[in-house]
């Protein structure tokens, strides 16, 4: 009997947690992990947003096999990193003037397309500086006129075997006459020690579209014998996938339509669809509850959907002032809108759930509760530490979402009854009766 009692005491906390999980959360999804990792991430699909009820999304949590909450963080999708390519471009060695007080006289010859074919340079120095030797290939003129894209950096090559540590500046011109700085100082480096080598070949620029660039060492800096120059062109960024929710409306007036949004996605775009071509002036408002005042989410904008013979014309989606998770939406027009209510399309960028691999696998995602809330743990510093260890491009491993199943159902959305008020009233009544009884006892005793 004593052993049974000990085992009951040991198992009771786990059973209590499991029972609370079944009662306090509406839905759950198993999380399917492909390989072990320190942290995982999941991009939230629409079905998870539809199960969330709090506007701050605190009713979303990852739990382990025992039902224990693990550190969970809700965050925006990381900004896609643009790819880039290095492209060879024509360049011309220049004899570098000895200092800033000296100058170049450049005479260029271009073809019919504006591309530089020949360059003649004449450097002029002060009297004190005449006679100083300069490297014939330490400065260069770069012809970017053949590129259609902007340039974000220059990548230089130089003769190997010679240590390099020099500061360079880069200037831009549209006509080879007037020059403006685009990089005040950029370090080029190529050093070795004990078998290790540190190389820095790039001069980083703000994206520039100038057809000509000129680079030279800063005064007092050692010149570099340049062998080749390539232009670094940023590639297109990966488009972030948008999700759209299509809402059917209810006509409240000739110029007013109401809609209800299921779930809590972070709405950032709005568009209007109609059965027939239209041209109207819209205004969109939202609110959290039917009794709350309406708030403007967009200024007036002109929406249209026309079908001329030359092809379909459609107004672009409207960007909201900020991301909104309100349930109730109202579409207003400046003039009566005939026909059936237009369809309101609300767009958003999904968010990510990130969690640490704590507790016992498998993990589950639970959502929808008026009884339990996610507590943001100190997860961000841990992720920063992992990113510092594995590199800036590191991301938590991905997990996939299994089939949803019900836990507490709709009952989990009913707030627990607050017994505090009744308890206080009970204490007050009991105290009153106690004082009254004591007073009555004293009166009878005096009689």
N, C-alpha and C positions, 0 to 999 in steps of 0.2 A: 504493500500500500504506500509505503514511504517513497519507493521508486516511482510509482505512478504519479504521486503528487509532485515530485521534482520535475518529471517530464512535462507535466501539465503547466507548471510555472515557466519552464523554458520555452514551450511552444506557444504560450498565450500571447506574447507580443506580436509574433508573426501572424497568428490567426486574426488578431484584432486589426492589424494593418490591412490584411487581405479583405476582411469584411468591410472596413471603411472604404477601400477602393471600389468594391462592388456597389456600394450605396451612394458614394459622394460624387462619382463621375458618370457622365451620360454614355460616352462611347469610348472604345479603345481600338487601336490598330497594332498588330505585331510589327516590329521593325526587323527587317531581314538584312543581316550583315554578311558581306562577302568575305572579308578577311579581318583579322584582329588589328586594332588600331587604338591609339590613345584617346581620340575624339572622333565624333561622327557628325554628319550634317544631313539634313533633309529639307528639300524645297517643298513648301506646303502646297498641296493640291487643293482644288476648289472644295472637295468634300470635307476637308478639315476645317476650312473657313466657315462652311455652313453649320458646323457643329459648335462653333464658338459663340458665346453669348455676352461676355463682358467687352466693353469698348476698348479696354486696355490689354486684352488678350492674356490676362493672368490665369484664365481657366484653361491652360494648356501646359502639360507637364510630361516628362519622360520618366518612367518608373522601371525598376528592374524586375526580375522574376518573382521577388518576394513582395512586390508592391511598394517598395521604398523609393522615394523620389531621389533622382540623381541630378547633379548640377545641370541646369538647362538654361539656354540663352536664346532669345529671339532677336534676329538681326536682319538687316537688309542684305540682298544679294550683293556679293563683291562686284566692284566695277570691273568689267572686262578689260584685260590688258591688251592694248593694240599690238599687233605684230609689226615688224619693220623689215626693210630690206636695204642692203648696201648696193649702190649702183655706181659703176664707173662713170666719171664725167671728165670732159676735157679740162686740163689745167696747164698753167704756164709758169715756169720758174721766174722769179723776179729777184734782182739784186736788192737786198734790204737796205734802205737808208739807215745810217748809224743811229738816229735818234728821232724823237718826235718833232724836233725843230727842222729836220730835213723833210723832203717831200718827194713824191713821184710825179713824173710827167709820163702819162700813158697814152700811146697812140695805138688804137685798135682797128682791125679790119674785119668786118662782118659779112656774111653771105646774105642772100635774099630772104632767108628765114630769120635773120637776126642773130644767128649763131656766130660766135667769135672764131675767126680763122687764123688771124695773126695778131701778135701783140708786140709792140716795141716800147720799152720802158727806159726812162732816164731818171736816175736818182740824183738829187741835189743835196749837198750837205753844207753845214757851216764851215767857215774857214778853219776853226779849231779841229773839226772832225775830218777834214780832208786827209787822205792818206791812210785812214784806218781801214783795215781789211774787213770785208764782209763776205759771208758765204754766198755763192752765186745761186744756191738752191734753198736758202733758208726761208724765203718768202715766196708766196705763190698767188696767182690770180686764178680763180676757179670759175668756169663758165657753166652756169646752171640754166641757160636759156633753152636748152633742149628738153628740160623736165616739165611735165605738166603738174606735178604735185609739189607741195611745200617740202622743204628740207629741214629736218630737226637736228642734224649733227653732221660733222665732217669726221671721217675716219682716215688717219694718216698712216703711211708706212715709211720707214726710214732704213738706212743701212744698218745691218745687224752687227753686233760685236762692240758697239760703242755705247757707253752709258748715256742716257738721256734724262734730263730734268730741266725743263724750260717752260716759261710762261709765254703764251701767245695771245694775240688779240685778233678779232675777226671783224671786218667792216663790210658793208653791203652798198651796192650802187645799182642804179637803173640805167645809167648812161656812161659809166666810166669817168665821169667828171666830178660828180658830187658823191661823197662817201659818208655813211652814217655807221656808228658802232652797233653791232649786234651781240658781241661778246667782249667785255672789257678785259678779262683775263681768264685763260683756261690753261690748265697744267697738262703737259705731255710728259710721260714718264716711261722709262725702260731701264730698270736696275736689277742687279742680281747679287745674291749673297748666300754662300754655303749651299749652293745648288738650287736655291729658290729664286724665282723671278717675278717681278712685279711690273706689269705693263699697263699703260693707259694711253690709248691711241686716239680717243675721241675728243672733239671740241663740241660741247653741247650748245645748241642754239635754240632760241625760241623759234617756233615754226616760221620760216621766212620764205617768201616767194620772189625775192630779188633775183634778177638774172645773173648778177656777178657778185662774187665774194672775194675779198682780199685778206690774206692772213700773213702776219709777220710777228717775230719775237718782240717782246717788250724791251725797252732800253735796258742794257746791262745784262740781259739774259743770253745764255749760250744759244747759238744758232743750231738748227737741225738740218741735216742733209736729207731733204724730202725725196722719196722715191716714187710714191704714188698717193693719190687722194681719191676717196670715194665719198659720195653723198649718201647720207642715211635718210631714207624716205619712210615715214610712218605709214603702216598699212591701215586698212579700215578696221574700226572696232567691231567686235561681235555685237550684234543687236540683242538686247535683253528681251526675252520672250514676254509678251504681254498676255494677260488673261482678260476676257471680256464676259460680263454678266448682262444678259438681255432681260429687261424687265417690261412686262405688260402693264399699262397704266389704267387708271380709273378717272373718267372725266368728272370733275367737280364743278366746273363752270366752262363757259365757251372758250375761255383762254387760260384754263388751269387744269393740270393733270397731276394725280398723286401716284406714287410708286412705293413699294416696300422691298428693301434689300434683304435677302436671306444671308445670314452669316456676317462676318466681320472682316472682309478684305479691305486693304488700304487703298481706297479709290483715289485716283489721281487724274483720270481722263473721263470725259463725257462726250457722247455723240447721240444724235437723234435719227431714228429710222422711221420712214413713213411708207404706207402702201402705195402711194402715188407721188409723182414729182411735186416738190414744194419749194418755197422760198419764204422763210419766216425768221423773225427775230426772237431769240429765246433768252430766258434767264433761269438759272437753276439754283434751288435752295434745298437745305436739308435740316433735319433735326433728329435728336436721339429718341424722343418719345412723343406720342400724340399730344401731350399737354405742354411740351416745350415750345418756345418761340422758334420761328423759322430763321435760319442764318443763310446769307448769300454765300454760295460757293464759287460762282463765276459772275463776272460782269455781263452785260448784254452782249450777245454775239449773233451774227447772221449765219444761219444754217440753211443749206440748200441741197437739193438733189434734183438735177435736171438731166434730161435725156435729149439733147439736140442731135441733129443728123451727124454731126462730126464726132460724137462719142459721149459717154456718160461724164457728168460733172458732179462732184460731191465735195462738200465742205470738209475740212480736216477736223479731227476730234479736238475738243476744247480742253485745255489744261486747267485744272482746279487751282484755287489759291494755295491749298495744302492738302495733304493726304487725310481723308475723312472716312470714318467707319460707321457713320450714322445709319440707322435703320430706315428712316422715312425721308422721301425725296419729293420735291415739288417742281414741276416744269411749268413756267409761265410764258405766255406770248404777248406781244403788243397788240395783236388783233385776234378776233375769234378764229379758231382753227377748225374747219369743217371735217366731217368724216370721223373715222374711228380714232381713238387715242393713239398718238405716235408711240413707238417703242423707244425706251430709254436704254442706251448702251453705256455701261460704266466699266472703265478699264483700270487695271492695276498691275503692278509688278509684284509677283509672289515674294514672300519673305522666307528666311531659312530658320530652322530650329537646329541649334548646335548643342551637343551634350557630351559629357565625359564618360568614358567607359568604366564607370564605377558600379559596384554591386555585382549581382549575379545575372548573367545573360540567360535567356533572351530578354531584350528590353521591349517596352511597349510605350506607345504614345497615347495618352488619355486626354480627353477634351470635353468641355461642357460641364460646368459646375457652378452652383451657388453656395457651395459649402467649403470647397478647397481652393486654394490660390497658390500659384507658382511664386516662390521666393527666389529672386535673382541672386545666385551665389557669386562668389569671386571667380567667375569663369574667364573673364577677359584677360586677366594677367597670366593665367595658365596658357591660353591660346597664344598670347604674345611670346611667352617663353618657348613654346613649341615652334612658332614661326621663326624665332631667332635661331633655334637649333637647326631647323631644316631648310631655311632660306625664305626669302620674301614671297616666293611663289607657292609656299606650302598651304594646303587647305585640308581640313578634316576629311576623313574618308566618307564616301556617300553610303547611305542606306536606302532601301526601298520600303515602301509601305505595303503591308499585307491587307487582307480583307477586313473591313470594319465589323465589329460586333458590339452589341449593347451591354452596358453594365447596369447602372441604376436607372437608365431611361429618363423619362420626363420628370420623375421624382427627384433626380439629382439637381434639377433647376429650381426646386422649391427651397427657399432659404430656411435654415433650421429655426424652429420656434425659439424666440427669445424669452426665457423664463425669468430674466432678471427683474422685469417690472412686477411680475406676479410675486416673486420672492420678496421684493421690497414691500409690496402691499401686505403680504402675509406677515412679515416681521412687524410692520407698523400696527396692524390690527391686533396681533398677539401682544405687542407691548402695551397697546391701549387697554386691552382686556386685563392684562396683568396689573397695570397701575390701578384700574377701576376696582379689581378684586381686592387689591391690597388696601385701597381707601375704604371699601365697604367693610373689610375685616376690622380696620381701626375704629370705624364708627360703632360697630356692634360691640367691640371690646369696651369702648367708653360708656356705652349704655349699661 
